[in-house]
Structures are given as structure tokens and as C-alpha cells.
Amino acid sequence: MFVVGLVAVLGLPIIVAGDPLYPQSEWRRLALWLLVGPIVGAAVQDVVARLREANLGLEALVRTDPLTGLLNRRGYLEVAERELARARRTDEPLALAMLDLDHFKRFNDSHGHAQGDALLVGATRAWAEELREIDVLARWGGEEFVVVLPRCTAEVATRVLDRVRESTPMDQTCSIGVAMWNGEEGIEGLSQRADAALYEAKESGRDRDNVATGPPRRSSRLPPHAAGRSTRRPSAPLASRGPPR
């Protein structure tokens, strides 16, 4: 604004009176550009900034689930690839879990879609409270969700996910399949093993978590904050977890 004001003060006399040494029209043209140029430049910068902000908003929308506000599958894949690259680079453990609300279709049919949506939103909020700060919860699709647990051993993942499972609201339950990165596979292979473990948890009676078979890669470079919270009781062995509801 200061520049525009200065140009206006200096250019106004030239526009009105001209200069005796040069054609009056040339001075007016020059003064006009001095006045208009900064204004046009500022306007262009404002438009560019608004377009950049709008593009960022659109990028966020395409990665976000509109109902729960979580990352959608696309957003999850971006995060998972980034965390897998980090685990590969730092030689730290990585766990991935698939969560599925038990008998969700039956609940939805009995209580209506509005209550079904309320369950999805309530469950994700309750689950998020039990996860560590570095964990990422995303919606995979329908009533199925996925959690990326960086720097997390199988033991810690089981303890964290037990808390998650027990926090499911509205007297509902969920089943969880967990897979530990083996140090070689990509996200697709890791997701498939977690999904297979989830299927086994469903087949075994639901309301439980199941760790995928196969030797996970062990790492000695585990940071202290990966140990999770210990305010609740430790999880029971897989064979003795609670009966299905």
C-alpha cells in the first residue's frame, strides 16, 4: 500500500500537467503503468495465493473420508508407503492392523443408517483415544479400518490393539488382524497378511485380535516411546482371549 501511495503522489502531477520536455501523452502512459502495475501485481499475487489454498483444500478432500474425518484408502496408502520407507531406512519394526466392526450390517439394518453412521463415527473416535500419538487410523472402506503402527513390536501392537478393541462403543465389538512387516514385503503384501489375519479372527468367533503367522523381522533399534501406555492390564495370550459375543 505504501508503494501504491508513493507512486500515486509522484505520478499524479505528471498525469495532470505533463512535462514540458517530452510529449504529454508519453508521460501519462508511463505514470499510468507506474500506478496500475503494482496494483495488478498485488491482485495477481492474491489470486495465486487463493488458488494455492484451494488446491491444498482439494488435495485434503481427496485423501479424507467425509463421514469420519479420517484418512481414506488413498491417504492411508500415502502414509503407509512413507512409514514403510522409514522402517526400511531405520531398521525399526512396523505393524499394520485391519479392524472390522462385527455384525455391522445387522446393526445397520436393525437401527437404521443414521445409527450406523453414529456407530462408525463413535468407534473411530474411541479407537483413536487408545492409539499412540504416532499411530495412524484410516478408513479402508465400509465398516473396515486400518491402523499403521510405526516403531511397534508385535507385543506392543497387541497390547495397544486390545485397548482399541475393548473401547468399541454402543455395546458393539470389533475384530482385528495384525501383521508385522517382515523387512522385505511391500504395503500390498503386508496389507494382505493383515487382512488374512482379520479373516481368521472373524472365523474364530469375532471380538478378538489375531496376529498373522510368519516370523516378523526383529529389530534392536526400538525407541523408548514405542513401548505404548501401561495404564491398563496387559493383553491375555491369543488362545485365552475373551469369547465371541
N, C-alpha and C positions, 0 to 999 in steps of 0.2 A: 504493500500500500504506500509506503514511503517513496519507493521508486516511481510509482504511478503519479503521485502528487508532485514529485520534483519535476518529472517530465512535463506535466501539465502546466506548472508555473513557468518553466523555461520556454515551452513551446507555444503557449497562448499568444504572447506578443508577436511572434513570427507569423502565426496564422492570421492575426488581425491586421497587422501593419506591413508584413513582408519585410524584405531587406533591400536597400537601395542598390546594392552591388550585384544582385542576382535577380532573375525573373521571380516575381512574387509566387507564381504557381509552383515552382520547384521547392521553394522553402515551405510552402504549405504541405506539399506532398511528403517532404521529409519529416515535418513536425507531426503529420498525421500518423506516419509509421512509428514515430517515437512514442506517440500516445497509445496507439492501438496495439503495437507489438507486445508490450508487457502484459496487457490485459488478455490478449489472445493466448499468450504463453501460459499465463496463470490458469485460464479456463481449460486449456488442453491438459495441463498437469492434473487438474481436478478431475477431469473426465477419465484420465488414465488411472488415477488412484481409485476412483469408484469402480471402474471395470475390473481392476485387480482384486478389490474387495469382493465384488460379486462373483468372480471366478473362484476365489477361495471358498466362498459360501457354497457354490455349486459342487466343488470338489468334496466338501464335508458332507453334503447331502447324499452324494452317490456312494459314500462309504458308511452311512449311518442308517440304522433301522428306525423307521419313523415311529413305531409303537413304543419300543423300549428305550430308545436313545442310545443303544449300544452300537458298536461296530457291526456292520453286516458281513456277509461272507467275503465280499471284496476287501473290506477294511481289515478283516481278520487275516486274510492271506498276505496282505502287505506287512502286517505286524509279525506274523509267523515267520515269513521269509527273513525279516530283519533280525528276529531273535535267533533263528537258526544260524544265520551268518555269524552272529555274535558268539554263539555257543561253539561253532566250528573254529572261530578265531581264538577264543579264550580257553577252550577245552573245559568248559563248565557244563554241568548237566542241564537238561531241558526236558520238561514234562508237558504233555498235551492231554487234555481230558475232553471227552464228549459227554454232555449232560442231556437227559431226556425226561420230561415230566411224565410220570406214569399215568396211564389211562386218561390222557388229556382229552381225547375225542369224546370219551364217555362223559367227562366233566362238562365239556363244552355243550354237548347235546342236552344234558340234564339241566344245566344252569343258564344256558344262553351264551351268545357270543360276547356280550358285554362283560359277563363274569369271567369268561375265558380270557379276554384281554386283560382284565384286572389281575387274574392269576399270573399271567405272563409277566406283567409289569412288577407285581409284588414279589414274585420269585426272583427276578433278576436283581431287584434292589436288596433283597435279603441275602442272596448269594454274594453280591458284591461286598457286603459288610464283612463277610467271613474270609474273603480273599486277602492276600498280602497286597501291599501297595504296588508292587512291580508286576503283579498278575494282570492279565487282560482277559475280560469276559466279552464274548461276542455272540450274536445270534446266527446260528448256522442255517436255520430255516424252520418254520412252523414252531413246534414245541421243543426243538432241539437246539442246544447251545454248545459252545466250545470255549475252553479256557486254555490260554497259554501261560505256563508257569516257568519263567526263566530261573536259572540258577537253583534248581529244585531237584532234590533226590527223590527216589520212589517213596521212601519213608515219610519225608516231609509232605510230599504231594498227597499221600494217603491221609495223613492227619488233617491237612487243610481241607481236602475234599470231603472228608467225613463231616466236618463242621458245616460245610456248604450243604450237604445232603440233609443234615438234620435241621437246617434253618428253613426249609421249604414251607411256605405259609399255607393257610386256608385248609389245613388238615390233609394236604396232598403230599405225595412223595416223588422222589426222582431217582433215576438210576444213572450211574456214572461209569464210563470206561476210560481207563488211563493207559497211556503208552509213554515209555521213556525213549528218548532219542538214542539210537544205537551208535551214533558217531559217523554213520555213512549215509543213511537214507535221506530223502528229501521230505518236504512237507506232505506231499501226497501219500507217500508210504507211511509216514508217521500218523497221519490222519486216518488212514485205512486201518491201521492196527488199533488205534483208539476206538474207532467205530466198531470193529470186531469185538473188542473187549466190552463195549456197551451192549452189544447184542447178547453176549454171554451173560451179562448182569441181568438183562431182561429175561432171558430164558431160565435163569437160576431163581427167579422169584421176584425180581424188582426190589426197589428200595435198598440198594446196596451199590458199592463201587467195586470194580474189578480191574486189576492190573493186567495188562497184556502180557502174554508169555513171551519168552525170548530174553536172553541176557542183555540188560541195559549196559551202556558204557559207563564205567565208574570213573569219577574224576576227583582228584585231590584238591582242586582249586575251587573250593566252595566258600563263598563269602559269608561272614557271620550272620547277615540279615536274612539269609536264605533259610534259616532254621525255623521260621514261622513262629506263631504265637503259641504259648503253652498254658493259656488260661483255662483250657478245657481238658477233659480227660483224654488220654491218648486213645487212638482207634484200636479196636479189637482186631485180631487176626481175621483174614478174609473168611476162613472156614466157619467162624463163630459170629459173624455179624448178624444184626437183627433179622428176624424172619420177615418174609414179604408180607405186605399189608393187602 
